[in-house]
Amino acid sequence: MATPSLGEDTAKAVLRQVEFYFGDSNLPKDDFLKTKINESEDDMVSLALICSFSKMRGHLNLTEVKKADDVPDCTLKVVAQTLRTSSSLKVSEDGKKVGRSTKLLEPEELIEQLDSRTIAASPLELNVQREALEAFFGQYAKVNSVRLPHHVVQRMYFCGTALIEFSAAEDAQTVLAQSLVFGGAELELKPKKDFDVIREKEVEEFERNRSITTSNSSNAEEKYPKGLLVAFKLKSASAGDSAEQNGSDEKKTAENENDKEKVDDKHGSPIDKVVEKENKSSISIYKDDMNVVLREDLKDVFEKFGTVKYVDFRIREDKGYIRFEQPEAAQKAHAASASAKGGLVVKNFIANVEPVTGVAESEYWSLLRDNQGKQRVGNHFHWRGGKINRGGKRGRDGENGSPRGRPNEAKRARAA
């Protein structure tokens, strides 16, 4: 009888996922996985545990699996068979354990090697999908990982530059020499070390501005109210797994693939960026649709913490802002989100809530007032290099004079 196997696409996804878990870019920062390896006599980890991580459960369609013991033996066999084809992984004879085929290098040497085979690519849309970048750069060389760093100021948002790690430094150099167009925009490619220099300057500028803001706090308080804003980001509830479900602390597991550098979920944003004005008809249409979040739904959730002055959000977007009447309400909302499993439940989504403070808070109110006190600000400004893309006096959709500020528009026009 022939041994069952994974489909071609599933096998590729599984192989790449496990190679990432044990790869140079993830393992040094993955305390949970490193602890499991150190506890093992043979530097290997239970394959069932790896298969219980939510990304792996998604690839393997293990919807009923909650912990490692629930993974079927037949699944372990086909996964082990797939992983044996990897040159960077080793699988035990019984197929129940998996690990790296080589030892990790010393930190300094490891960082040097990682940097040599990693490039920075920009400009990219703020809602770019990691899978799309993997597929695009995979045409030119084997991609080990794609990271989407946070913006220095607004850490809930992608900064617009992706870090692409290839399997060899030679591959990185080959791609750097290419003239590539992605999403209609010509890409600017540079070595990661160059990106790090720019990043360091942005961080220094941010810290300097924050210091100035702090020193002038008495004046700042007169310019705008403080502590009333929270930012939220929506994620499909089905994509979020609690630590109990995974049988481990997900904040420390390989499940958090580079969460310090990541903005979007591995499976992508749960909501398409469709600009649709939320009017009476849309409210009546989507009121009972659990897969579409309305301002009214958000208001119902957040008014549990205090009076909501304004919900800065558009239907089918995946992030926005809540403006409360009192700072205490904002604090309660953030505390409730932090204590809940992943965030606050809004229909079929989980809202992760963060306070908006310092420079980001000042910029929000400044932009709001620059638009003559109009209500809509929200996702209509994006940060690049510490600056706000304001557009013209009126936005592309003309609503409330809000600047649309979509990245890449100018370059796309030139490319056409």
C-alpha positions in Angstrom: 0.0 0.0 0.0 1.4 3.4 -1.0 2.3 5.9 1.7 0.0 8.9 1.7 1.6 12.2 1.0 0.8 15.9 1.1 -0.4 17.8 -1.9 2.4 19.8 -3.7 1.3 23.2 -2.5 0.7 22.0 1.1 4.1 20.2 1.1 5.8 23.4 0.0 4.0 25.5 2.6 4.8 23.0 5.4 8.4 22.7 4.4 8.9 26.4 4.3 7.1 27.0 7.6 9.3 24.5 9.5 12.5 25.7 7.9 11.5 29.1 9.0 10.9 28.0 12.6 14.4 26.5 12.8 16.0 29.1 10.5 18.8 31.6 11.4 16.4 34.6 11.3 13.8 33.1 13.7 15.4 30.6 16.1 17.8 33.0 17.8 14.8 35.2 18.9 12.4 32.3 19.6 12.8 31.7 23.3 10.1 29.0 23.5 11.7 26.9 20.7 15.2 27.4 22.0 14.1 26.2 25.4 12.6 23.1 23.9 15.8 22.4 22.0 18.0 22.9 25.1 15.7 20.5 27.1 16.3 17.8 24.5 19.3 15.5 24.5 19.5 15.4 20.7 18.6 19.0 20.0 15.3 18.0 18.4 11.7 19.0 19.1 8.5 17.0 19.0 7.1 17.1 15.5 3.6 17.0 17.0 4.3 20.2 18.9 5.4 21.9 15.7 2.3 20.7 13.9 0.1 22.1 16.7 1.2 25.7 16.0 -1.6 27.6 14.4 0.2 28.3 11.1 0.9 24.6 10.7 -2.6 23.7 11.7 -3.8 26.1 8.9 -1.5 24.5 6.3 -2.5 21.0 7.4 -6.2 21.8 7.8 -6.2 20.5 11.4 -9.2 22.5 12.5 -10.0 20.2 15.5 -6.5 20.2 16.9 -5.9 22.1 20.1 -2.7 20.7 21.4 0.2 18.5 20.3 -1.4 15.3 21.6 -4.3 15.9 19.2 -2.2 15.7 16.0 -3.1 12.4 14.1 -0.3 9.9 13.6 -1.0 9.8 9.9 -0.4 13.5 9.6 2.9 13.2 11.5 4.0 10.5 9.0 3.4 12.6 5.9 4.9 15.7 7.4 8.0 13.8 8.5 8.2 12.5 4.9 8.1 16.0 3.5 10.6 17.4 6.0 13.2 14.7 5.1 13.6 16.4 1.8 15.1 19.5 3.5 18.8 20.1 3.6 18.5 22.4 6.6 16.4 20.0 8.8 16.8 16.6 10.3 14.1 14.2 11.2 14.4 11.3 13.7 14.2 7.7 12.5 10.8 7.2 14.0 9.6 10.5 12.4 8.4 12.0 15.7 11.1 14.7 16.2 12.6 17.4 14.0 15.5 19.8 14.4 18.2 21.8 12.6 20.7 19.9 10.6 23.5 22.3 11.7 24.4 24.1 14.9 23.6 27.8 15.2 26.5 30.1 14.7 27.8 32.5 17.4 25.6 35.6 17.5 28.1 38.1 15.9 28.9 35.7 13.0 25.2 34.8 12.6 24.2 38.5 12.3 26.9 39.1 9.8 25.7 36.2 7.6 22.1 37.2 7.9 22.8 40.7 6.9 24.9 39.6 3.9 22.0 37.6 2.4 19.2 40.1 3.3 18.0 43.0 1.1 15.6 45.9 1.8 12.9 46.5 -0.8 10.6 49.6 -1.0 8.3 51.4 -1.6 5.5 48.9 -0.8 1.8 49.4 0.0 1.0 49.4 3.7 -1.3 46.4 3.2 1.2 44.3 1.1 0.9 40.6 1.7 4.0 38.6 2.8 3.0 35.7 0.5 3.0 38.0 -2.5 6.5 39.2 -1.8 7.7 35.6 -1.2 6.3 34.5 -4.5 7.7 37.6 -6.3 11.3 37.3 -5.1 11.1 33.5 -5.2 11.2 33.9 -9.0 14.9 35.0 -8.7 16.2 32.9 -5.8 15.2 30.8 -2.8 13.7 33.1 -0.1 14.2 32.1 3.5 12.0 34.7 5.0 10.2 38.0 4.5 9.9 40.5 7.3 7.7 43.6 7.4 9.1 46.0 10.0 6.9 48.3 12.0 7.0 52.0 11.4 9.2 53.8 14.0 6.4 56.1 15.1 3.2 54.1 14.6 4.2 50.5 15.5 0.8 49.1 14.5 1.7 49.9 10.9 4.1 48.6 8.3 6.9 51.0 7.5 6.8 50.4 3.7 10.1 48.6 3.4 10.3 44.8 3.5 13.4 42.8 4.4 13.9 39.8 2.1 16.3 37.1 3.3 17.7 34.7 0.7 19.4 31.4 1.2 22.8 32.7 0.1 24.7 36.0 0.0 25.3 35.5 -3.7 21.6 35.3 -4.4 21.1 38.6 -2.5 23.7 40.3 -4.6 22.2 39.0 -7.8 18.8 40.4 -6.9 20.2 43.7 -5.9 21.6 44.1 -9.4 18.1 43.7 -10.9 15.6 46.4 -11.9 12.3 45.1 -10.5 8.8 46.4 -10.6 6.3 45.2 -7.9 2.6 46.3 -7.7 3.2 48.8 -10.5 6.0 50.6 -8.7 9.7 50.4 -9.5 11.4 49.0 -6.4 14.4 50.6 -4.7 16.6 47.7 -3.5 19.4 48.2 -1.0 21.5 46.0 1.3 20.1 45.5 4.8 23.0 47.3 6.3 22.0 50.4 4.4 18.4 50.0 5.7 19.7 49.7 9.3 21.6 53.0 9.0 18.5 54.8 7.8 16.4 53.1 10.4 18.8 54.2 13.2 18.6 57.8 12.0 14.7 57.6 12.0 14.8 56.2 15.6 17.1 59.0 16.7 14.9 61.6 15.1 11.8 60.1 16.7 13.5 60.1 20.1 14.7 63.6 19.7 11.2 64.8 18.7 9.7 62.9 21.6 12.1 64.6 23.9 11.2 68.0 22.6 7.5 67.2 22.9 8.1 66.1 26.5 10.0 69.2 27.4 7.3 71.4 26.0 4.5 69.4 27.5 2.9 72.4 29.1 2.5 74.1 25.7 1.4 70.8 24.1 -1.3 70.4 26.6 -2.8 73.7 25.4 -2.7 72.6 21.8 -4.6 69.3 21.9 -6.4 67.1 24.5 -4.3 64.1 25.7 -5.1 60.6 26.4 -8.4 60.4 24.5 -7.2 58.3 21.5 -6.8 54.6 21.0 -5.9 52.9 17.8 -7.2 49.5 16.9 -6.5 46.8 14.4 -9.0 44.1 13.4 -8.0 40.4 12.9 -10.3 37.6 11.9 -11.2 35.7 15.1 -10.6 32.4 13.4 -7.0 33.4 12.7 -6.2 34.1 16.4 -5.4 31.2 18.7 -5.0 31.5 22.5 -2.0 30.2 24.4 -4.2 27.5 25.9 -5.2 26.3 22.4 -1.6 26.0 21.4 -0.6 24.4 24.6 2.2 27.0 25.0 2.8 30.7 25.5 2.3 32.0 22.0 4.1 35.2 22.8 7.3 33.2 23.1 6.7 30.4 20.5 7.7 30.1 17.0 4.1 30.9 16.2 5.0 34.6 16.6 7.3 34.6 13.5 9.4 37.7 14.0 6.6 39.5 15.8 9.0 42.3 16.7 9.4 43.0 13.0 6.0 41.9 11.7 2.8 43.9 11.1 0.5 41.8 9.1 -0.6 38.3 9.9 1.0 35.4 8.0 -2.3 34.7 6.3 -2.8 38.3 5.4 -5.2 41.1 6.4 -8.7 39.7 7.1 -10.4 42.7 5.5 -10.0 44.0 1.9 -9.1 47.7 1.7 -12.3 48.8 -0.1 -13.3 52.4 0.2 -17.0 52.4 0.8 -18.8 55.3 2.5 -20.8 54.0 5.4 -24.3 55.3 4.8 -27.7 54.3 5.9 -28.0 51.7 3.1 -24.7 50.0 4.0 -25.7 49.9 7.7 -29.0 48.2 6.8 -27.2 45.8 4.5 -24.4 44.8 6.8 -25.9 45.3 10.2 -26.4 41.5 10.8 -23.4 40.5 8.7 -20.9 39.1 11.2 -18.1 39.4 8.7 -18.5 43.2 8.1 -17.7 45.6 10.9 -19.5 49.0 11.0 -18.9 52.1 13.0 -22.0 51.3 15.0 -20.5 47.9 16.0 -17.3 49.4 17.2 -19.2 52.1 19.1 -21.3 49.4 20.9 -18.1 47.6 22.0 -16.1 50.7 23.1 -19.0 52.5 24.8 -18.7 49.9 27.6 -15.6 51.8 28.7 -17.0 55.4 28.4 -18.6 57.9 26.1 -17.3 57.6 22.5 -17.0 61.0 20.8 -16.1 59.6 17.4 -15.3 56.3 15.6 -12.6 57.1 13.0 -13.1 54.1 10.7 -14.4 53.1 7.3 -16.3 50.0 6.4 -14.0 47.1 5.2 -10.8 48.7 6.5 -8.9 46.8 9.2 -7.7 49.6 11.4 -8.9 52.9 12.8 -9.2 55.1 15.9 -11.6 55.7 18.8 -11.9 59.1 20.3 -13.3 59.1 23.8 -14.6 61.9 25.9 -12.5 61.1 28.9 -8.9 59.7 29.2 -10.1 57.1 31.7 -12.3 55.5 29.1 -9.3 55.1 26.7 -7.2 53.6 29.6 -10.0 51.1 30.4 -10.4 50.1 26.7 -6.6 49.4 26.4 -6.6 47.5 29.7 -9.5 45.3 28.6 -7.9 44.5 25.3 -4.6 43.6 27.0 -6.3 41.4 29.5 -8.4 39.6 26.9 -7.2 36.8 24.7 -5.9 38.7 21.8 -8.2 41.8 22.1 -11.8 42.8 22.1 -14.4 40.8 20.2 -16.2 42.8 17.5 -18.5 40.4 15.5 -16.2 37.8 13.9 -13.1 39.9 14.5 -10.7 40.6 17.4 -9.7 44.3 17.9 -6.2 44.7 19.3 -6.2 48.1 21.0 -3.2 50.4 21.7 -3.1 53.9 23.2 -2.0 56.7 20.9 0.5 58.9 22.7 3.4 61.3 22.2 4.4 62.3 18.7 1.7 60.1 17.1 -1.0 61.7 19.2 0.2 65.2 18.4 0.4 64.4 14.6 -3.2 63.0 14.7 -4.7 66.1 16.3 -2.5 68.4 14.1 -3.7 66.7 10.9 -7.3 66.8 12.2 -7.1 70.6 12.7 -5.2 71.1 9.5 -8.3 69.7 7.8 -10.4 72.5 9.4 -11.7 70.3 12.2 -13.3 67.7 9.9 -14.0 64.4 11.6 -12.3 62.0 9.3 -8.6 61.3 9.8 -8.1 57.6 10.5 -6.3 55.7 7.8 -6.0 58.7 5.5 -2.6 59.5 6.6 0.4 57.2 6.6 3.9 57.7 8.0 7.0 57.4 5.8 10.4 58.4 7.2 8.7 60.1 10.1 6.6 62.4 7.9 2.9 62.4 7.1 1.8 62.1 3.4 -0.8 64.8 3.3 -1.7 64.9 -0.4 -3.6 68.0 -1.6 -6.2 70.1 0.1 -8.8 67.6 -0.8 -8.5 63.8 -0.8 -8.9 61.6 -3.8 -12.4 60.7 -2.7 -13.2 64.3 -1.7 -14.6 63.3 1.7 -14.1 65.9 4.3 -11.0 67.1 2.5 -9.1 64.1 3.9 -5.8 63.4 2.3 -5.8 59.9 0.8 -2.0 59.7 0.8 -1.8 56.3 -0.9 1.8 55.2 -1.4 3.3 54.5 -4.8 0.7 56.5 -6.9 3.4 58.8 -8.4 5.7 55.9 -9.3 2.8 54.0 -10.9 1.9 57.0 -13.0 5.5 57.2 -14.2 5.6 53.4 -14.9 2.5 53.7 -17.0 
